[in-house]
Amino acid sequence: MTLGDKQRKFTLMIAKLIIYAYEQGYELTVGDFYRDPRLHGEHGTKKGYGAAKSVHKLRLAGDLNLFANGEYIASSDHPAWYVLHEYWELLGGAKAVPNDANHFSVEMWGCR
């Protein structure tokens, strides 16, 4: 699968995840999705915040902010994150990154 194929699949997966979250009674806002290489360096280069090999730079990761009953959920241990990540993995997404529950990605070149 090419990078472009994965990017298009990732976009559809994110759409399905967002719909699923709302069906479960949660609300979301969009956080960090694309990290422009002009600010963050090319994939494999550390510049600014974030990892050198962040899949955000490849348009294969996105951060979502979760709300339950109108309140922002800051804790990575909230049960809602488990529900969303379980569904994400069913869609083919990468396993959750410890202590980064709002991060949803697909793997590319061994990075998630």
C-alpha positions, 0 to 999 in steps of 0.5 A, spaced: 500 500 500 502 506 498 503 512 502 497 516 498 493 509 499 494 509 507 492 517 507 486 516 504 484 510 508 486 513 514 481 519 513 475 514 512 477 511 518 477 518 522 470 519 519 468 513 522 471 514 528 468 520 529 461 518 527 462 512 532 464 517 538 458 521 537 453 515 537 456 513 543 454 519 546 461 523 546 463 529 543 470 531 539 474 537 537 480 536 532 487 537 535 493 536 531 493 532 525 498 534 520 505 537 522 508 541 516 515 539 515 517 547 514 516 547 521 517 540 524 522 538 519 521 532 514 519 525 517 526 522 520 528 529 522 527 532 529 525 540 529 520 543 534 515 539 538 514 532 537 518 526 534 522 525 529 519 520 525 512 522 527 506 519 522 503 526 523 508 528 518 505 523 513 498 525 514 497 518 518 495 521 525 490 525 528 489 528 535 482 528 538 479 532 544 474 528 547 468 531 551 463 527 555 457 530 558 459 537 555 466 536 559 473 535 556 476 529 558 483 530 560 485 523 563 488 518 558 485 513 563 478 515 562 474 509 560 471 512 553 478 512 551 478 505 551 472 504 547 474 509 542 481 505 541 478 498 541 473 501 535 479 504 532 483 498 532 477 494 529 478 499 523 485 497 522 488 503 526 494 502 530 494 500 538 494 506 543 500 510 544 501 510 552 499 516 555 497 519 549 490 517 549 487 522 544 492 520 538 489 515 533 494 513 527 496 508 522 503 505 522 508 506 516 515 504 516 514 501 523 512 508 526 505 509 529 
